[in-house]
Amino acid sequence: MMFLLVLENVRHRPLRTLLSILLIAVPVTLILTLVGLSHGFMADSQRRARGVGADILVQPQGSSLMQFTNATLTQKFINFLAAQPHVTLATGVINVAFGGWNQITGIQPDQFYAMSGGFIFLSGHGFQNPDDVIIDSYWANQSHARLGEALHLLNHDWHVCGIVEPGKLSHIFVQAPVLQELTANKEKFSNIYVKVDDPKRNVTVVVDELKDKLPGYPIWPMEVFLSQMSVDNIPFLKPFVNVVIGIGILIAFAVVALSMYMAILQRTREIGILKSLGGTRWFILELILAEALLMAVGGTVLGISFSFATRYAIMRLVPASLPQAIVPEWWPIAGGIVLGAAILGAIYPGTIAVRQDPIEALAYE
């Protein structure tokens, strides 16, 4: 009985119902897209860091977990690390940020190739001239850069000599000496990656020895470093996500409250008839809440669908800058948030409905 009444109410007012579901889908999409961006950014950063092939990461003094652009490590420092027991290779990179989250990375080609296994070229070749730049397919799609064309970055014109598969530390690579000269960081690096002879046995040994010899320098086993790269460990990211979730709750609450209030105004005679036929206050309130929940479920499903659409749009437009992941474990969380907001939003209109006098309601025109 209840289910049939709710379906009839929805069916007889398709436009209002559709608009309500669309508006409820907005906060669901907002929450899932933001969560997907934060998780996608972390997953992409982990994948690219793992692609270096290093066992240990050494950062400058005073660096934070996600700080990659403080270039203070010198070539002598790299030589010192390379000479340590069990260390087979050490290479430095210099990172220069531009345009927000984006960065260009200067590498020592021979050492970087030896450590990472080299690039997988989709087209073009490696460095041949000082102004050569290698980009991955994500950046090529985002910037519409093509092989042989000029790429203007850091007030400098680079020549695109190669396009490679993504997953090796950065999206944009140049030769370290050129980037150092361009940014007045001669022979200075942002990070140093170290490879050891037997990772299973000697990573901890080398890390402990380096911490004794280099107090104050952040020295990470790569697996430990990667495990720390999460939303909870990035300053301001988790509070930002919580703020957006709060905004989503307010939107869902306002949409449901307004929608159900308008529905009650439109159904005054219907409520009067139900009361005259013996419908109790709880029955009327339950009817209002059931309709609100139905719209919330519809909005949740639609919002989940929209999150796939936003991911597709982002991957088409800015795949390098804003990688978005689909996070299914957040679907019930977003749904629960919207359902809770829908219940709260329907309580006040429902209270108005149950207080209506049946005689006045039947006389309403």
Secondary structure, DSSP 8 states (H G I E B T S, - for coil): -HHHHHHHHHHH-HHHHHHHHHHHHHHHHHHHHHHHHHHHHHHHHHHHHHTT--SEEE--TT--TT------EEHHHHHHHHTSTTEEEEEEEEEEEETTTEEEEEE-HHHHHHHH----EEEE-S--STTEEEEEHHHHHHHT--TT-EEEETTEEEEEEEEE-S-SS-SEEEEHHHHHHHTT-TTEESEEEEEES-HHHHHHHHHHHHHHHSTTS-EEEHHHHHHH-SGGGSTTHHHHHHHHHHHHHHHHHHHHHHHHHHHHHHTHHHHHHHHHTT--HHHHHHHHHHHHHHHHHHHHHHHHHHHHHHHHHHHHH-TTT------GGGHHHHHHHHHHHHHHHHHHHHHHHHTS-HHHHHT--
